[in-house]
Amino acid sequence: MKLKLLLGTLMFAAISGHAQVATLNENFNGFTQGQGQTVFPQNQWTAIFPPAVGNPAPMINVVANGATDNFVQSYSGANQNSPQYLISPQIVAPAGDKALTFKARRNTGSAPGSVQVGLASNPADMSTFVALGSATTLTSDVFQTITVPVSASASQYIVFKFVGAFAPHTVLEIDDVVYSTSSTLGVSDDAKSKEEIKFAVNSENTALYFTTRKDPRNIQIYSANGQKVAEGKLKGQTFDISALQTGVYYILIETAEGTAVKSKFIKK
C-alpha cells in the first residue's frame, strides 16, 4: 500500500510539473547560472541549436547582472546567420487575448543581431515555428522593452529566435519575460486615461490623431493576424496609416514612462 501510494504521488508530481501554464512571468533569477549547450532544459524551458561551423559552438547561457539578477544570453559562437531558439514551457493554447513583453539588448561590443518571437506546436521541431510579427534588430547595449501581441493559435510554445546576421560571435540578451492578458482598450478606457494617451482615426482614414501630454517613445501597429505592419513615432501629433488596407488593427504604444498600452482601431 505504501509503495502504491508513493508511486501515485510521484506520477502526480510528474504530471503537475509539466502542466500547461496560462501566463508567464519569468525573470530567470531562479535559474542555475551556466554557459554552453547543456544549460537547458531548465525549469521547463528548452533550447535548440544549429550545427556548429567551428569553435566555439553556439550556446544559450544564464548569466548574472550583479549578485542575483540573472538574464538569458544567446551566443552565436563561430556561426553566422544560423538561428538558435529558446522555448518556453507549454502554455494554454492562445486565445488572442494576451501579449508577450520582454526586454532585449545586444551585449556591449557585440555586433547587432535580431530576436523574433513566434509560436511552435512542437518544442523539439522548429519547422513548426510561426513568427508573431517581424524580427527586431538589437543595436543598443541598453535593454529595450518589446511587446508582441500573441494571436489565437493551436500552438502552445512561445519561442525566441536569435540570429547573429552581421557577424559571428554575436551576443544577444533577454530578460523579464511576461506573457499575460492585455485588455483590448478603447480610446476612453481608464487604462488609457491613466497614461494620458488618447487617439482617434481622422475622417479621411489616413492617420491616427493623438492627444498626449508627452509623446510616446514608439508606436507599433499589427494586423489582425499578428503581423507588424507599421512602426514609428508621432509627427505633429499624428501617425500615418494611409498605406494600411481596410480592416481591424492592434496598436502597441510605448509611453514616455516606458509602459506599454495596447488598443485597437478600425480603418474603413
MIDO-387423 format. One line per field, with one value per atom (N, C-alpha, C): residue in three letters; atom name; z, y, x negated. Coordinates in steps of 0.02 Angstrom, whole numbers, plus 50000, padded with zeros to 5 digits. Layout:
rest (ALA;...) $
atom (CA;...) $
w (Z;...) $
v (Y;...) $
u (X;...) $
END
This chain:
rest (MET;MET;MET;LYS;LYS;LYS;LEU;LEU;LEU;LYS;LYS;LYS;LEU;LEU;LEU;LEU;LEU;LEU;LEU;LEU;LEU;GLY;GLY;GLY;THR;THR;THR;LEU;LEU;LEU;MET;MET;MET;PHE;PHE;PHE;ALA;ALA;ALA;ALA;ALA;ALA;ILE;ILE;ILE;SER;SER;SER;GLY;GLY;GLY;HIS;HIS;HIS;ALA;ALA;ALA;GLN;GLN;GLN;VAL;VAL;VAL;ALA;ALA;ALA;THR;THR;THR;LEU;LEU;LEU;ASN;ASN;ASN;GLU;GLU;GLU;ASN;ASN;ASN;PHE;PHE;PHE;ASN;ASN;ASN;GLY;GLY;GLY;PHE;PHE;PHE;THR;THR;THR;GLN;GLN;GLN;GLY;GLY;GLY;GLN;GLN;GLN;GLY;GLY;GLY;GLN;GLN;GLN;THR;THR;THR;VAL;VAL;VAL;PHE;PHE;PHE;PRO;PRO;PRO;GLN;GLN;GLN;ASN;ASN;ASN;GLN;GLN;GLN;TRP;TRP;TRP;THR;THR;THR;ALA;ALA;ALA;ILE;ILE;ILE;PHE;PHE;PHE;PRO;PRO;PRO;PRO;PRO;PRO;ALA;ALA;ALA;VAL;VAL;VAL;GLY;GLY;GLY;ASN;ASN;ASN;PRO;PRO;PRO;ALA;ALA;ALA;PRO;PRO;PRO;MET;MET;MET;ILE;ILE;ILE;ASN;ASN;ASN;VAL;VAL;VAL;VAL;VAL;VAL;ALA;ALA;ALA;ASN;ASN;ASN;GLY;GLY;GLY;ALA;ALA;ALA;THR;THR;THR;ASP;ASP;ASP;ASN;ASN;ASN;PHE;PHE;PHE;VAL;VAL;VAL;GLN;GLN;GLN;SER;SER;SER;TYR;TYR;TYR;SER;SER;SER;GLY;GLY;GLY;ALA;ALA;ALA;ASN;ASN;ASN;GLN;GLN;GLN;ASN;ASN;ASN;SER;SER;SER;PRO;PRO;PRO;GLN;GLN;GLN;TYR;TYR;TYR;LEU;LEU;LEU;ILE;ILE;ILE;SER;SER;SER;PRO;PRO;PRO;GLN;GLN;GLN;ILE;ILE;ILE;VAL;VAL;VAL;ALA;ALA;ALA;PRO;PRO;PRO;ALA;ALA;ALA;GLY;GLY;GLY;ASP;ASP;ASP;LYS;LYS;LYS;ALA;ALA;ALA;LEU;LEU;LEU;THR;THR;THR;PHE;PHE;PHE;LYS;LYS;LYS;ALA;ALA;ALA;ARG;ARG;ARG;ARG;ARG;ARG;ASN;ASN;ASN;THR;THR;THR;GLY;GLY;GLY;SER;SER;SER;ALA;ALA;ALA;PRO;PRO;PRO;GLY;GLY;GLY;SER;SER;SER;VAL;VAL;VAL;GLN;GLN;GLN;VAL;VAL;VAL;GLY;GLY;GLY;LEU;LEU;LEU;ALA;ALA;ALA;SER;SER;SER;ASN;ASN;ASN;PRO;PRO;PRO;ALA;ALA;ALA;ASP;ASP;ASP;MET;MET;MET;SER;SER;SER;THR;THR;THR;PHE;PHE;PHE;VAL;VAL;VAL;ALA;ALA;ALA;LEU;LEU;LEU;GLY;GLY;GLY;SER;SER;SER;ALA;ALA;ALA;THR;THR;THR;THR;THR;THR;LEU;LEU;LEU;THR;THR;THR;SER;SER;SER;ASP;ASP;ASP;VAL;VAL;VAL;PHE;PHE;PHE;GLN;GLN;GLN;THR;THR;THR;ILE;ILE;ILE;THR;THR;THR;VAL;VAL;VAL;PRO;PRO;PRO;VAL;VAL;VAL;SER;SER;SER;ALA;ALA;ALA;SER;SER;SER;ALA;ALA;ALA;SER;SER;SER;GLN;GLN;GLN;TYR;TYR;TYR;ILE;ILE;ILE;VAL;VAL;VAL;PHE;PHE;PHE;LYS;LYS;LYS;PHE;PHE;PHE;VAL;VAL;VAL;GLY;GLY;GLY;ALA;ALA;ALA;PHE;PHE;PHE;ALA;ALA;ALA;PRO;PRO;PRO;HIS;HIS;HIS;THR;THR;THR;VAL;VAL;VAL;LEU;LEU;LEU;GLU;GLU;GLU;ILE;ILE;ILE;ASP;ASP;ASP;ASP;ASP;ASP;VAL;VAL;VAL;VAL;VAL;VAL;TYR;TYR;TYR;SER;SER;SER;THR;THR;THR;SER;SER;SER;SER;SER;SER;THR;THR;THR;LEU;LEU;LEU;GLY;GLY;GLY;VAL;VAL;VAL;SER;SER;SER;ASP;ASP;ASP;ASP;ASP;ASP;ALA;ALA;ALA;LYS;LYS;LYS;SER;SER;SER;LYS;LYS;LYS;GLU;GLU;GLU;GLU;GLU;GLU;ILE;ILE;ILE;LYS;LYS;LYS;PHE;PHE;PHE;ALA;ALA;ALA;VAL;VAL;VAL;ASN;ASN;ASN;SER;SER;SER;GLU;GLU;GLU;ASN;ASN;ASN;THR;THR;THR;ALA;ALA;ALA;LEU;LEU;LEU;TYR;TYR;TYR;PHE;PHE;PHE;THR;THR;THR;THR;THR;THR;ARG;ARG;ARG;LYS;LYS;LYS;ASP;ASP;ASP;PRO;PRO;PRO;ARG;ARG;ARG;ASN;ASN;ASN;ILE;ILE;ILE;GLN;GLN;GLN;ILE;ILE;ILE;TYR;TYR;TYR;SER;SER;SER;ALA;ALA;ALA;ASN;ASN;ASN;GLY;GLY;GLY;GLN;GLN;GLN;LYS;LYS;LYS;VAL;VAL;VAL;ALA;ALA;ALA;GLU;GLU;GLU;GLY;GLY;GLY;LYS;LYS;LYS;LEU;LEU;LEU;LYS;LYS;LYS;GLY;GLY;GLY;GLN;GLN;GLN;THR;THR;THR;PHE;PHE;PHE;ASP;ASP;ASP;ILE;ILE;ILE;SER;SER;SER;ALA;ALA;ALA;LEU;LEU;LEU;GLN;GLN;GLN;THR;THR;THR;GLY;GLY;GLY;VAL;VAL;VAL;TYR;TYR;TYR;TYR;TYR;TYR;ILE;ILE;ILE;LEU;LEU;LEU;ILE;ILE;ILE;GLU;GLU;GLU;THR;THR;THR;ALA;ALA;ALA;GLU;GLU;GLU;GLY;GLY;GLY;THR;THR;THR;ALA;ALA;ALA;VAL;VAL;VAL;LYS;LYS;LYS;SER;SER;SER;LYS;LYS;LYS;PHE;PHE;PHE;ILE;ILE;ILE;LYS;LYS;LYS;LYS;LYS;LYS) $
atom (N;CA;C;N;CA;C;N;CA;C;N;CA;C;N;CA;C;N;CA;C;N;CA;C;N;CA;C;N;CA;C;N;CA;C;N;CA;C;N;CA;C;N;CA;C;N;CA;C;N;CA;C;N;CA;C;N;CA;C;N;CA;C;N;CA;C;N;CA;C;N;CA;C;N;CA;C;N;CA;C;N;CA;C;N;CA;C;N;CA;C;N;CA;C;N;CA;C;N;CA;C;N;CA;C;N;CA;C;N;CA;C;N;CA;C;N;CA;C;N;CA;C;N;CA;C;N;CA;C;N;CA;C;N;CA;C;N;CA;C;N;CA;C;N;CA;C;N;CA;C;N;CA;C;N;CA;C;N;CA;C;N;CA;C;N;CA;C;N;CA;C;N;CA;C;N;CA;C;N;CA;C;N;CA;C;N;CA;C;N;CA;C;N;CA;C;N;CA;C;N;CA;C;N;CA;C;N;CA;C;N;CA;C;N;CA;C;N;CA;C;N;CA;C;N;CA;C;N;CA;C;N;CA;C;N;CA;C;N;CA;C;N;CA;C;N;CA;C;N;CA;C;N;CA;C;N;CA;C;N;CA;C;N;CA;C;N;CA;C;N;CA;C;N;CA;C;N;CA;C;N;CA;C;N;CA;C;N;CA;C;N;CA;C;N;CA;C;N;CA;C;N;CA;C;N;CA;C;N;CA;C;N;CA;C;N;CA;C;N;CA;C;N;CA;C;N;CA;C;N;CA;C;N;CA;C;N;CA;C;N;CA;C;N;CA;C;N;CA;C;N;CA;C;N;CA;C;N;CA;C;N;CA;C;N;CA;C;N;CA;C;N;CA;C;N;CA;C;N;CA;C;N;CA;C;N;CA;C;N;CA;C;N;CA;C;N;CA;C;N;CA;C;N;CA;C;N;CA;C;N;CA;C;N;CA;C;N;CA;C;N;CA;C;N;CA;C;N;CA;C;N;CA;C;N;CA;C;N;CA;C;N;CA;C;N;CA;C;N;CA;C;N;CA;C;N;CA;C;N;CA;C;N;CA;C;N;CA;C;N;CA;C;N;CA;C;N;CA;C;N;CA;C;N;CA;C;N;CA;C;N;CA;C;N;CA;C;N;CA;C;N;CA;C;N;CA;C;N;CA;C;N;CA;C;N;CA;C;N;CA;C;N;CA;C;N;CA;C;N;CA;C;N;CA;C;N;CA;C;N;CA;C;N;CA;C;N;CA;C;N;CA;C;N;CA;C;N;CA;C;N;CA;C;N;CA;C;N;CA;C;N;CA;C;N;CA;C;N;CA;C;N;CA;C;N;CA;C;N;CA;C;N;CA;C;N;CA;C;N;CA;C;N;CA;C;N;CA;C;N;CA;C;N;CA;C;N;CA;C;N;CA;C;N;CA;C;N;CA;C;N;CA;C;N;CA;C;N;CA;C;N;CA;C;N;CA;C;N;CA;C;N;CA;C;N;CA;C;N;CA;C;N;CA;C;N;CA;C;N;CA;C;N;CA;C;N;CA;C;N;CA;C;N;CA;C;N;CA;C;N;CA;C;N;CA;C;N;CA;C;N;CA;C;N;CA;C;N;CA;C;N;CA;C;N;CA;C;N;CA;C;N;CA;C;N;CA;C;N;CA;C;N;CA;C;N;CA;C;N;CA;C;N;CA;C;N;CA;C;N;CA;C;N;CA;C;N;CA;C;N;CA;C;N;CA;C;N;CA;C;N;CA;C;N;CA;C;N;CA;C;N;CA;C;N;CA;C;N;CA;C;N;CA;C;N;CA;C;N;CA;C;N;CA;C;N;CA;C;N;CA;C;N;CA;C;N;CA;C;N;CA;C;N;CA;C;N;CA;C;N;CA;C;N;CA;C;N;CA;C;N;CA;C;N;CA;C;N;CA;C;N;CA;C;N;CA;C;N;CA;C;N;CA;C;N;CA;C;N;CA;C;N;CA;C;N;CA;C;N;CA;C;N;CA;C;N;CA;C;N;CA;C;N;CA;C;N;CA;C;N;CA;C;N;CA;C;N;CA;C;N;CA;C;N;CA;C;N;CA;C;N;CA;C;N;CA;C;N;CA;C;N;CA;C;N;CA;C) $
w (50000;50000;50000;50041;50043;49976;49944;49879;49827;49826;49778;49790;49853;49869;49846;49856;49835;49760;49723;49650;49625;49658;49639;49650;49705;49719;49669;49649;49600;49532;49513;49449;49448;49503;49507;49504;49537;49536;49466;49429;49361;49316;49323;49282;49300;49365;49386;49363;49363;49345;49272;49230;49159;49137;49184;49167;49124;49082;49042;49088;49069;49108;49068;49103;49069;49057;49100;49094;49110;49093;49110;49143;49193;49224;49247;49199;49211;49207;49264;49264;49266;49265;49262;49324;49377;49437;49474;49463;49495;49455;49400;49358;49381;49368;49384;49329;49349;49301;49267;49205;49169;49096;49062;48992;48953;48891;48849;48826;48792;48765;48814;48875;48924;48980;48974;49024;49024;48964;48957;48932;48953;48985;49059;49079;49148;49161;49217;49236;49178;49140;49083;49022;49024;48965;48929;48863;48824;48771;48738;48686;48628;48568;48508;48473;48451;48421;48350;48307;48240;48243;48191;48189;48192;48232;48239;48176;48155;48096;48116;48180;48205;48281;48309;48382;48398;48450;48492;48458;48485;48459;48486;48452;48479;48548;48589;48656;48681;48728;48763;48837;48868;48936;48984;49048;49101;49139;49135;49165;49214;49255;49309;49295;49312;49312;49385;49416;49487;49522;49586;49626;49613;49600;49598;49536;49494;49437;49376;49360;49302;49239;49182;49117;49070;49013;48965;48910;48890;48841;48784;48723;48663;48631;48624;48594;48531;48474;48410;48398;48439;48428;48361;48327;48261;48206;48222;48171;48154;48094;48072;48030;48040;48005;48020;48079;48099;48160;48153;48210;48265;48326;48383;48423;48461;48488;48563;48599;48669;48673;48703;48701;48772;48779;48844;48867;48929;48950;48908;48908;48870;48900;48857;48879;48857;48888;48864;48794;48749;48681;48679;48647;48649;48617;48650;48626;48593;48589;48558;48606;48670;48720;48763;48743;48783;48739;48772;48738;48775;48739;48768;48771;48830;48839;48867;48841;48867;48853;48886;48875;48834;48790;48747;48732;48719;48700;48668;48636;48618;48672;48682;48731;48709;48755;48739;48699;48642;48600;48548;48552;48503;48441;48385;48326;48337;48301;48308;48288;48314;48296;48303;48287;48290;48337;48365;48405;48377;48370;48343;48385;48400;48441;48395;48412;48374;48417;48387;48419;48383;48420;48390;48420;48380;48404;48433;48414;48438;48465;48529;48558;48534;48501;48476;48400;48368;48295;48275;48257;48241;48170;48133;48070;48084;48146;48166;48191;48191;48214;48167;48194;48156;48191;48154;48184;48202;48256;48276;48262;48201;48182;48159;48143;48115;48170;48149;48195;48215;48276;48300;48300;48264;48264;48325;48364;48426;48412;48415;48401;48463;48517;48578;48632;48675;48733;48794;48785;48839;48827;48878;48870;48844;48793;48768;48780;48791;48803;48736;48724;48662;48682;48649;48663;48598;48600;48541;48558;48521;48533;48510;48549;48533;48507;48443;48410;48430;48419;48433;48392;48424;48390;48428;48392;48424;48450;48429;48451;48523;48564;48635;48665;48622;48647;48619;48664;48643;48630;48574;48553;48539;48564;48548;48498;48440;48387;48383;48394;48394;48331;48297;48238;48240;48234;48225;48151;48119;48047;48020;48062;48037;48046;48096;48111;48157;48157;48209;48277;48328;48397;48419;48394;48414;48481;48526;48593;48604;48612;48622;48689;48723;48790;48800;48837;48854;48928;48953;49024;49033;49091;49113;49061;49049;49001;49035;49009;49038;48982;48991;48946;48986;48973;49014;48974;49005;48973;48961;48900;48883;48857;48895;48878;48811;48774;48714;48736;48729;48757;48705;48725;48684;48700;48660;48670;48734;48766;48826;48888;48882;48939;48993;49056;49113;49106;49080;49073;49027;48976;48931;48967;49005;49039;49088;49122;49169;49134;49074;49035;48999;49002;48970;48895;48864;48792;48764;48715;48679;48605;48564;48492;48456;48394;48352;48279;48238;48166;48136;48093;48063;48012;47992;47948;47880;47858;47794;47798;47860;47872;47846;47854;47831;47889;47948;48004;48070;48121;48190;48222;48253;48286;48361;48393;48463;48505;48566;48617;48676;48687;48739;48774;48837;48873;48854;48843;48821;48761;48710;48652;48671;48645;48658;48630;48660;48635;48567;48560;48499;48490;48427;48410;48361;48375;48330;48313;48251;48228;48199;48219;48197;48163;48113;48081;48127;48108;48149;48159;48113;48119;48152;48181;48220;48183;48120;48082;48092;48107;48114;48045;48040;47975;47976;48034;48037;48105;48106;48169;48161;48214;48211;48268;48258;48309;48281;48325;48304;48264;48217;48180;48186;48229;48238;48266;48315;48348;48304;48247;48203;48186;48168;48146;48080;48028;47960;47953;47931;47917;47846;47803;47735;47695;47712;47674;47696;47751;47776;47738;47731;47699;47748;47722;47765;47811;47875;47921;47993;48037;48108;48124;48164;48181;48257;48282;48352;48354;48405;48413;48482;48483;48545;48552;48607;48619;48679;48667;48722;48746;48806;48831;48849;48863;48883;48948;48989;49053;49045;48984;48971;48978;48991;48996;48927;48919;48855;48861;48813;48812;48746;48750;48690;48678;48614;48595;48524;48495;48426;48392;48326;48288;48223;48190;48126;48073;48019;47962;47910;47893;47845;47774) $
v (49940;50000;50062;50063;50121;50131;50074;50079;50108;50084;50109;50183;50203;50273;50316;50291;50328;50336;50282;50285;50334;50333;50379;50451;50464;50532;50555;50510;50527;50541;50501;50512;50578;50595;50659;50717;50710;50763;50774;50719;50724;50759;50741;50772;50846;50862;50931;50973;50944;50981;51002;50968;50984;51007;51034;51059;51121;51132;51193;51253;51308;51370;51421;51460;51511;51575;51590;51651;51636;51682;51677;51743;51737;51796;51774;51775;51744;51795;51804;51847;51807;51740;51694;51696;51730;51734;51667;51624;51559;51506;51525;51477;51469;51412;51400;51431;51472;51505;51453;51467;51422;51443;51413;51427;51362;51363;51304;51278;51221;51192;51145;51140;51096;51135;51201;51242;51228;51217;51199;51127;51090;51113;51131;51180;51204;51239;51219;51248;51247;51192;51180;51223;51263;51299;51255;51255;51214;51257;51228;51265;51218;51246;51209;51249;51214;51247;51222;51265;51243;51203;51166;51132;51183;51168;51214;51213;51272;51276;51285;51287;51295;51300;51322;51332;51406;51427;51388;51377;51329;51313;51364;51371;51414;51389;51436;51417;51468;51447;51492;51486;51542;51543;51577;51562;51600;51635;51701;51740;51791;51820;51864;51936;51981;52052;52073;52068;52077;52009;52011;51950;51905;51934;51893;51903;51952;51968;51930;51874;51834;51858;51843;51851;51797;51789;51738;51770;51736;51762;51711;51735;51694;51712;51663;51675;51632;51663;51627;51587;51595;51559;51578;51529;51542;51546;51533;51533;51604;51611;51673;51654;51693;51680;51612;51585;51520;51530;51524;51536;51485;51507;51463;51485;51440;51451;51437;51480;51469;51459;51403;51383;51384;51414;51421;51355;51352;51297;51296;51240;51234;51280;51320;51365;51340;51364;51350;51381;51345;51369;51442;51487;51558;51572;51617;51636;51704;51736;51802;51859;51845;51897;51915;51892;51905;51934;51964;51990;51967;51966;51948;52010;52024;52081;52055;52080;52061;52116;52112;52159;52125;52163;52133;52185;52161;52205;52162;52194;52161;52174;52128;52138;52191;52229;52281;52252;52281;52258;52207;52182;52133;52167;52133;52156;52152;52191;52185;52116;52097;52035;52044;51993;52000;51949;51968;51923;51926;51869;51864;51815;51834;51791;51754;51692;51653;51599;51560;51503;51439;51384;51320;51267;51219;51165;51107;51104;51050;51083;51077;51111;51082;51025;50994;51001;51035;51040;51112;51150;51220;51232;51178;51188;51206;51197;51217;51289;51323;51393;51439;51479;51530;51596;51644;51708;51749;51786;51835;51904;51927;51991;51985;52042;52044;52038;52020;52018;52088;52096;52160;52157;52203;52206;52245;52213;52242;52277;52343;52383;52419;52418;52453;52404;52424;52382;52401;52440;52455;52415;52384;52344;52387;52363;52394;52347;52376;52335;52322;52259;52237;52204;52224;52194;52167;52105;52072;52042;52059;52026;51953;51908;51837;51818;51802;51787;51718;51706;51641;51587;51531;51477;51412;51357;51291;51275;51314;51302;51326;51288;51300;51312;51334;51351;51418;51464;51527;51518;51544;51532;51599;51605;51662;51637;51669;51651;51704;51684;51730;51718;51772;51766;51819;51797;51843;51851;51898;51904;51942;51983;52028;52000;51957;51932;51872;51828;51776;51808;51767;51789;51845;51842;51890;51869;51918;51904;51946;51913;51945;51922;51966;51951;51971;51930;51945;51935;51968;51964;51983;51968;51990;51974;51910;51886;51882;51918;51918;51904;51852;51834;51835;51884;51892;51927;51932;51963;52037;52058;52130;52150;52191;52210;52247;52236;52275;52340;52394;52458;52502;52539;52591;52656;52709;52771;52806;52786;52820;52776;52718;52673;52703;52680;52707;52696;52636;52622;52672;52693;52743;52810;52827;52891;52898;52843;52846;52863;52838;52853;52920;52949;53013;53009;52955;52947;52931;52970;52957;52966;52928;52936;52920;52941;52928;52929;52892;52892;52956;52990;53051;53034;53084;53072;53044;53056;53030;52959;52932;52865;52859;52913;52912;52920;52937;52949;52939;52924;52924;52990;53023;53086;53074;53094;53081;53144;53133;53185;53158;53185;53161;53219;53208;53258;53252;53190;53177;53130;53142;53098;53028;52976;52908;52897;52849;52832;52797;52754;52715;52690;52679;52653;52596;52539;52482;52464;52447;52427;52357;52315;52245;52231;52188;52166;52118;52098;52054;51986;51965;51900;51905;51964;51971;51993;52013;52036;52111;52131;52202;52236;52289;52323;52395;52422;52491;52503;52547;52565;52634;52672;52737;52783;52847;52897;52947;52987;53037;53092;53120;53178;53230;53280;53330;53302;53257;53225;53177;53158;53110;53052;52996;52937;52915;52910;52896;52824;52813;52745;52741;52787;52790;52727;52694;52635;52571;52574;52514;52500;52436;52414;52421;52418;52420;52359;52370;52314;52335;52284;52294;52288;52333;52333;52341;52311;52320;52369;52411;52460;52453;52453;52449;52515;52550;52615;52610;52625;52629;52701;52712;52780;52811;52876;52911;52884;52853;52824;52753;52725;52658;52602;52617;52564;52552;52494;52476;52477;52509;52512;52483;52438;52406;52431;52442;52460;52433;52452;52432;52487;52484;52532;52499;52530;52504;52556;52534;52579;52561;52609;52597;52612) $
u (49958;50000;49957;49904;49860;49825;49806;49773;49820;49881;49930;49943;49947;49959;49900;49839;49780;49778;49792;49793;49845;49903;49956;49935;49901;49877;49826;49779;49729;49760;49809;49842;49878;49911;49946;49897;49840;49790;49763;49752;49726;49776;49840;49892;49898;49898;49905;49846;49786;49727;49726;49765;49766;49835;49873;49940;49934;49984;49987;49995;49965;49972;50012;50052;50093;50055;50006;49966;49893;49849;49779;49757;49715;49684;49615;49568;49503;49446;49411;49352;49287;49292;49236;49192;49213;49172;49170;49219;49219;49183;49151;49115;49043;49014;48944;48901;48853;48809;48764;48748;48703;48697;48647;48635;48629;48654;48648;48715;48713;48774;48809;48783;48814;48849;48852;48886;48961;48988;49059;49063;49116;49178;49168;49209;49209;49276;49308;49372;49422;49422;49466;49451;49399;49376;49324;49325;49279;49245;49195;49159;49142;49138;49119;49064;49011;48953;48943;48913;48894;48830;48814;48749;48692;48642;48585;48542;48518;48475;48401;48388;48320;48322;48268;48264;48259;48296;48342;48409;48446;48513;48563;48621;48674;48696;48718;48741;48792;48833;48878;48863;48845;48819;48868;48859;48891;48835;48834;48780;48809;48765;48788;48769;48815;48802;48800;48742;48738;48744;48762;48762;48821;48880;48941;48983;48968;49010;48986;49019;49000;49035;49005;49038;49012;49045;49026;48985;48932;48886;48879;48892;48882;48815;48772;48706;48701;48687;48688;48625;48574;48511;48481;48452;48422;48474;48537;48590;48612;48638;48670;48731;48785;48848;48878;48863;48889;48934;48999;49043;49036;49042;49049;49109;49138;49205;49206;49243;49260;49335;49356;49427;49455;49514;49547;49578;49600;49643;49707;49741;49804;49856;49888;49940;50008;50060;50127;50134;50167;50173;50196;50159;50176;50244;50281;50348;50347;50289;50283;50296;50300;50314;50254;50195;50134;50079;50030;49971;49909;49853;49789;49746;49719;49674;49608;49553;49487;49437;49379;49325;49271;49238;49186;49133;49072;49017;48962;48914;48852;48801;48756;48704;48655;48628;48579;48521;48507;48452;48473;48534;48558;48585;48582;48617;48692;48732;48805;48829;48886;48919;48994;49031;49104;49135;49192;49232;49303;49334;49401;49441;49503;49546;49595;49608;49656;49687;49729;49761;49740;49735;49719;49765;49783;49825;49785;49721;49677;49613;49599;49540;49474;49475;49414;49406;49454;49454;49470;49418;49428;49453;49466;49503;49576;49597;49665;49668;49612;49608;49647;49693;49730;49718;49690;49672;49733;49727;49778;49749;49756;49727;49656;49626;49559;49506;49445;49389;49368;49342;49316;49240;49208;49135;49112;49069;49044;48978;48979;48920;48892;48929;48909;48889;48842;48824;48864;48917;48964;49028;49054;49114;49172;49206;49267;49325;49384;49443;49478;49492;49526;49591;49645;49711;49739;49763;49789;49857;49910;49974;49970;49999;49998;50067;50070;50134;50159;50223;50253;50219;50205;50168;50177;50166;50165;50095;50045;49976;49968;49931;49930;49861;49814;49747;49727;49706;49679;49605;49581;49512;49478;49416;49373;49320;49319;49272;49218;49155;49098;49057;49038;48996;48942;48879;48823;48809;48842;48841;48781;48750;48698;48627;48619;48552;48558;48507;48505;48492;48497;48485;48533;48594;48646;48675;48683;48709;48772;48829;48893;48922;48959;48982;49055;49092;49162;49173;49226;49243;49316;49343;49410;49463;49473;49523;49590;49639;49707;49757;49795;49850;49914;49957;50016;50070;50129;50187;50173;50190;50186;50253;50287;50356;50358;50412;50424;50455;50418;50438;50470;50521;50549;50516;50528;50491;50511;50566;50587;50581;50548;50541;50498;50510;50472;50398;50379;50307;50273;50309;50281;50276;50328;50330;50273;50255;50200;50135;50126;50067;50074;50133;50147;50133;50155;50148;50217;50238;50299;50286;50321;50312;50377;50381;50439;50417;50454;50441;50471;50433;50461;50515;50552;50610;50590;50528;50506;50478;50473;50445;50374;50336;50267;50217;50241;50196;50232;50192;50216;50197;50245;50232;50228;50174;50161;50168;50193;50193;50152;50093;50048;50015;49998;49958;49885;49862;49794;49798;49758;49758;49735;49768;49745;49675;49640;49574;49577;49628;49632;49703;49723;49789;49780;49813;49812;49884;49896;49963;49959;50007;50009;50076;50073;50135;50172;50232;50273;50240;50196;50163;50095;50078;50018;49956;49961;49903;49893;49831;49817;49821;49860;49869;49845;49832;49807;49774;49725;49692;49660;49659;49627;49648;49637;49654;49704;49732;49781;49746;49783;49761;49817;49806;49857;49922;49917;49974;50012;49984;50018;49972;50004;49968;49999;49959;49984;50006;50068;50093;50121;50100;50127;50110;50054;50033;50069;50106;50139;50203;50217;50279;50337;50398;50457;50457;50473;50476;50466;50461;50451;50377;50351;50280;50272;50217;50198;50139;50139;50086;50054;49988;49950;49911;49924;49895;49848;49785;49737;49736;49761;49769;49702;49703;49642;49614;49658;49636;49610;49616;49589;49638;49702;49752;49783;49814;49844;49920;49953;50025;50049;50098;50124;50195;50211;50279;50291;50347;50360;50401;50400;50440;50461;50509;50533;50519;50486;50477;50530;50572;50626;50603) $
END
